[in-house]
Amino acid sequence: MALHDLVWTKRIEDVAEDLGTPAGTITAICRKNHIPIPPPRYWRMVANGSPAKRRALPTSGFRRDQLVQVGSRMKPVFNKNRLSTSEVSAKEPIHVAAPVDVTNPAAITIQKELTRSLVRGDVRLRSDLLHIDVGRDSIPRVANLIAGLRAAVGERLWSIAVDGQAGVVVDGETVELQLSEGYTLTPHTPTAAEIRDFRSWGRSIPENEHLRSGFLQLSIKNAIYLRVRQKWADGKRQRIEDVQTSFLEGIERAAAALKQRRIEREEWERKCAEEQRRREEQERLKAIDRVRGAHFKEQASAHQQARQLQAYIEAVRRRLTPGSEHEAEIQEWIAWTEGYVGRLDPLNRGLPILLSDEDALRLRWQYPER
């Protein structure tokens, strides 16, 4: 780059004066574009006789169309080959699809539908049979392909997927299908507007364009990790029209793999549900046992406490002397405490019975697990 030669030939201040722009701008442009500049004291060392060691310009970080404009006295220089009026360089190999005739009435209907779906030169459509992502030029060929696939699906007595899924139903399994066209990178030819925006605003010019390659690919979308073939594509020696039978066989294998995976998943879910029910039953029985045990301990504790209190009442009664000073008050206390002990002792209400499962589960929140 010429700017690299300038900053290593003379001081940046002198370069800035020649270009009619501030020295700080020169430094900022060099740093932004990864152009090495002389380190501090470089020119003093050169003046003292030290050899001038220039740092090489790293070219790996530059694009072919990268332009640097400095000041008002320099104009960007564009590659004349890239400013030609041709859209694509003749050196770039691009697959050009051969003209395709659409004569089948079903294919003609499909072609009209695809043409109506064009958006900016592309067809991105989810039909009942396929997810479609192709360019304008491939519409005739795609129409014939879809018509042929529909006929083959009908011959094999498969049904078209429903509920918004694009594919076919084979043996109860939905196999999602896609027909897509790839892209190729081609050198981008700057337009007059892009050149004007670059000069005025510094907007970058893309180096490449993504153009439709003309190569089509049929694929099965929901057969990932099933160890079956998923893609059939155009190649140097074949076109996907020639491998339609292989594609249909691949659909059958994918359906069988999907069915096997569904069966395995259902079996796994059944085992998980069974294990969940077993854990819940264990937790239920554990909760019932915990509540019954806590209730039993409460009854035993209340009975033991009642016996101790009754022994205390008997001791008071034995010590009471008839005709003593507070005999009436003590007799009143004995009467109340005997009633209290009677209410406290569960055996006075009858023999205990086992709590039902429903009552135990209803009371489990009163006896949390510790």
VEXFIPA-458122 format. One record per residue (C-alpha): y negated, x negated, z. Coordinates in steps of 0.02 Angstrom, whole numbers, plus 32768, in hexadecimal, padded with zeros to 4 digits. Last residue first. Example, Ala and Ser with C-alpha at 12.3 -4.5 7.8 and 13.67 -1.06 7.14 Angstrom:
<recs>
- y/x/z
- 8035/7D54/8165
- 80E1/7D99/8186
</recs>
This chain:
<recs>
- y/x/z
- 86C3/8768/8BB9
- 86EF/87FD/8B4D
- 867E/8890/8B6C
- 86B4/891C/8BE2
- 8636/89A8/8BD1
- 8639/8993/8B13
- 86F5/89B2/8B18
- 86DF/8A61/8B61
- 86F8/8AC3/8ABF
- 8786/8A50/8A8C
- 87DE/8A71/8B32
- 87BF/8B2C/8B26
- 8807/8B32/8A75
- 889E/8AC8/8AA2
- 88C5/8B38/8B37
- 88A9/8AF6/8BE8
- 894A/8AED/8C4E
- 8959/8B62/8CE5
- 892D/8B42/8D9B
- 8979/8BAB/8E28
- 8906/8C2F/8E71
- 8851/8C3B/8EA4
- 8872/8BF3/8F53
- 88C6/8B61/8EFC
- 881F/8B2E/8EB2
- 87DC/8AFD/8F5F
- 871F/8B06/8F5C
- 870F/8BC2/8F76
- 877D/8BBC/900F
- 8723/8B22/904E
- 867E/8B80/9041
- 86C6/8C18/909A
- 8708/8BA9/9125
- 865F/8B53/912D
- 8603/8BF9/9142
- 8674/8C39/91CD
- 8671/8B93/922A
- 85B2/8B8D/9223
- 85A7/8C3E/9269
- 8621/8C0F/92F3
- 85B5/8B79/931A
- 8517/8BE5/9325
- 856D/8C5F/939B
- 85B6/8BD6/9409
- 8510/8B80/9420
- 850F/8B76/94E1
- 85C8/8B77/9506
- 8626/8C17/9535
- 86C5/8BE2/94DF
- 86CC/8B27/94C7
- 86CA/8AEA/9412
- 8726/8A44/9401
- 87BC/8A90/93AE
- 874F/8AF2/9333
- 86F0/8A54/9300
- 8794/89F8/92DD
- 87D2/8A8C/9279
- 8733/8A89/920F
- 874A/89CE/91EE
- 87FD/89EA/91B7
- 87BF/8A74/9142
- 8740/89FA/90F7
- 87C8/897A/90D5
- 8838/89FE/9087
- 87A9/8A40/901B
- 8783/898F/8FDD
- 8837/8977/8FAA
- 8838/8A1E/8F4F
- 8793/89F6/8EF6
- 87D4/894B/8EC2
- 8875/8996/8E80
- 8816/8A1B/8E1E
- 879C/899C/8DD6
- 882A/8927/8DA8
- 8882/89B5/8D4C
- 87E4/89DF/8CEB
- 87CE/8929/8CB9
- 8883/891F/8C81
- 8875/89C0/8C1C
- 87D4/8982/8BCA
- 881E/88D8/8B9C
- 88C1/8923/8B5B
- 8862/899B/8AEC
- 87F2/890F/8AAB
- 8888/88A0/8A86
- 88DF/892D/8A2B
- 8845/894A/89BF
- 882B/888F/899F
- 88E0/887E/8969
- 88CE/8915/88F9
- 882E/88CD/88AD
- 8884/8827/888D
- 8918/887D/8839
- 88A3/88E9/87D0
- 8846/884E/8797
- 88E9/87F7/876B
- 891C/888E/8705
- 8873/8891/86AF
- 887F/87D7/8689
- 8930/87EE/8647
- 88F9/887D/85D8
- 8862/8819/859C
- 88D5/8787/856E
- 894B/87FD/8513
- 88B8/884B/84B8
- 8877/879E/8489
- 8923/8769/844A
- 8932/8808/83E3
- 8882/87F0/839E
- 88A7/873B/8373
- 8945/876F/8317
- 88E6/87F6/82BB
- 885D/877C/828A
- 88E0/8700/824D
- 8935/8787/81E5
- 888C/87BD/819F
- 8860/8708/8176
- 8906/86F3/811C
- 88E7/8790/80B7
- 8835/875A/808D
- 8877/86B0/8058
- 88EE/8706/7FE1
- 8858/875F/7F95
- 87FD/86B9/7F84
- 8893/8667/7F32
- 889A/86F5/7EB4
- 87E0/86E3/7E93
- 87F3/8629/7E72
- 87BF/8625/7DBA
- 8725/8693/7DD5
- 86F4/8617/7E5D
- 86D6/8594/7DD9
- 873D/84F9/7DBE
- 8735/8446/7D7F
- 8693/8401/7DC6
- 8692/847C/7E55
- 8664/852E/7E7A
- 8692/8566/7F29
- 871D/85B7/7F8D
- 8700/85B2/8049
- 875A/85ED/80E8
- 8809/85A4/80E4
- 886C/85CD/817F
- 8877/8572/8224
- 882D/8604/8286
- 879B/85A1/82CC
- 871E/8604/8264
- 8767/8695/8202
- 86D2/870B/8216
- 866A/86D8/8180
- 86EA/86CC/80F5
- 869C/8670/8064
- 867B/867B/7FAA
- 860C/85F3/7F64
- 859D/85EA/7ECC
- 8551/8550/7E79
- 84B3/8577/7E17
- 8452/84F7/7E7D
- 83C5/8567/7EB9
- 832A/84FE/7ED2
- 82EC/84AD/7F71
- 8254/8445/7F43
- 8233/8392/7F72
- 81A2/8323/7FA9
- 8134/83A9/7FF1
- 8079/8387/7FE1
- 801E/836D/8084
- 7F7B/83C4/80A9
- 7EEB/8348/80B7
- 7E67/83D0/80B5
- 7E02/83B5/8016
- 7E67/8334/7FB7
- 7F0C/837D/7FEE
- 7ED4/842E/7FD0
- 7E9C/8401/7F1F
- 7F40/83A8/7EFB
- 7FA1/843E/7F3C
- 7F38/84B5/7ED2
- 7F54/844D/7E36
- 800E/8451/7E54
- 8072/83BE/7E92
- 811B/83A9/7E3C
- 81A6/83AB/7EBD
- 823C/833E/7EA0
- 82DD/83A4/7EA5
- 834E/83CA/7F38
- 83DE/8440/7F11
- 8409/84E6/7F60
- 84A9/8549/7F75
- 84D7/85F7/7F3C
- 852C/8673/7FAD
- 85B3/86F8/7FAA
- 85EB/872F/8056
- 8680/878D/809D
- 86A7/87D9/8147
- 8760/87FE/8164
- 8778/889D/81C7
- 8827/88AF/8210
- 888D/8950/8207
- 890E/890A/8191
- 8884/88CD/811D
- 87D5/8917/812D
- 8759/88CC/80B3
- 86AE/887D/80C6
- 85F9/889D/80F0
- 85E9/88EE/819B
- 8566/8975/81B3
- 85DB/89F3/8203
- 8656/89F0/8171
- 86C7/8970/811D
- 870F/8996/8072
- 87C5/89C8/806D
- 885A/8967/802C
- 88D4/89BA/7FB8
- 88FE/8915/7F60
- 88C5/895D/7EBA
- 8824/899D/7F08
- 87FA/88F2/7F4E
- 881B/88A4/7EA4
- 87A4/891F/7E4F
- 871D/8900/7ECF
- 8734/8844/7EBB
- 8720/8850/7DFE
- 8681/88B8/7E0E
- 863D/883D/7E8D
- 865E/87A9/7E1B
- 8614/87FE/7D82
- 8574/8826/7DE2
- 856D/8775/7E27
- 8572/872D/7D77
- 84E5/879D/7D3D
- 847D/877B/7DDC
- 848C/86BD/7DD8
- 83E2/869E/7D89
- 8387/86FF/7E11
- 83C9/8699/7EA2
- 8455/86C0/7F1B
- 8474/86F9/7FCE
- 84EE/878C/7FD3
- 854C/87C6/806E
- 85DE/881F/801F
- 863F/88C3/8010
- 85D0/894C/8058
- 8535/88F2/801D
- 84CD/887B/8085
- 8444/8839/8015
- 83E0/879B/8000
- 83B5/8790/7F48
- 8338/8708/7F1E
- 82A7/86F8/7EA4
- 821E/8723/7F1E
- 827C/87BE/7F59
- 82FB/8807/7EE0
- 8356/88A1/7F22
- 8334/8909/7E87
- 8389/8884/7E1F
- 8422/888B/7E8F
- 8431/8947/7E7A
- 841D/893A/7DBD
- 84A2/88B4/7DB6
- 8519/8920/7E1F
- 8506/89B0/7DA5
- 8527/893B/7D12
- 85BF/88F4/7D6B
- 8608/89A3/7D7F
- 85E9/89C6/7CC6
- 863E/8921/7C96
- 85D9/88CD/7C0D
- 8577/8847/7C69
- 856B/87AC/7BFD
- 8554/8705/7C54
- 84E5/8678/7C15
- 8520/85CE/7C53
- 84DF/8599/7CFB
- 8472/8500/7CFD
- 84A5/847F/7D7D
- 8419/8407/7DA1
- 8420/834C/7D8E
- 8376/8300/7DB7
- 833F/8289/7D2D
- 82E7/8313/7CCC
- 8271/832C/7D5D
- 8256/83E2/7D85
- 81BD/844F/7D74
- 8177/83FA/7CDB
- 80BA/83F6/7CD5
- 80B0/8340/7D02
- 805A/830C/7DA2
- 80FB/82BF/7DE9
- 8108/8247/7D55
- 8053/821B/7D69
- 8070/81E4/7E1B
- 7FCF/820D/7E72
- 7F43/8197/7E9F
- 7ED2/81CF/7F2B
- 7E1A/81AC/7F10
- 7DB6/8125/7F64
- 7CF9/8119/7F7D
- 7CE9/81B1/7FEE
- 7D47/816B/8083
- 7E00/814B/8091
- 7E81/81B7/8039
- 7F38/8198/8062
- 7FBD/81E9/7FF5
- 8073/820A/801E
- 80CD/824C/7F84
- 8160/81D3/7F85
- 8173/81E5/803F
- 8150/8158/80B8
- 81AD/812C/8159
- 8226/80B1/810A
- 8199/804C/80BE
- 8175/7FE0/8155
- 80E3/7F70/811F
- 8103/7EBB/814A
- 80A2/7E66/81D4
- 8034/7DD9/818F
- 803F/7D2C/81DA
- 7FA2/7CC7/81B1
- 7FC3/7C14/81E4
- 7F53/7BD5/8273
- 7EBE/7B6E/8239
- 7E3B/7BA0/82B9
- 7DF6/7C25/8242
- 7EA3/7C73/8239
- 7EAB/7C7A/82F7
- 7E00/7CCB/82FE
- 7E37/7D48/8279
- 7ECF/7D7B/82E0
- 7E6F/7D82/8385
- 7EAC/7E36/83A2
- 7F43/7E69/8338
- 7F37/7E82/827B
- 7F63/7F33/8242
- 800E/7F7A/821B
- 800E/801C/81B5
- 806D/80A3/8214
- 8014/8131/81B8
- 7FBB/8172/8252
- 7F98/80C2/8291
- 7F4B/808D/81EC
- 7EE4/812C/81DF
- 7EA3/8114/8291
- 7E72/8060/826F
- 7E15/808D/81D0
- 7DBD/811D/8229
- 7D87/80A8/82B4
- 7D3C/8031/8233
- 7CCA/80BB/81F5
- 7CCF/80EC/813C
- 7C7C/80AB/809D
- 7D13/8056/8055
- 7CC5/7FAA/8049
- 7C73/7FBB/80F3
- 7D16/7FF3/8142
- 7D72/7F5E/80F6
- 7CEE/7EE9/813D
- 7D00/7F35/81EA
- 7DBD/7F2E/81D9
- 7DB2/7E72/81BF
- 7DF1/7E2E/811B
- 7E95/7E12/80C0
- 7F0D/7E62/813C
- 7EAB/7F05/8142
- 7E9C/7F09/8083
- 7F54/7EE7/805C
- 7F8C/7F75/80CC
- 7F0B/7FE8/807C
- 7F52/7FC0/7FD0
- 8000/8000/8000
</recs>
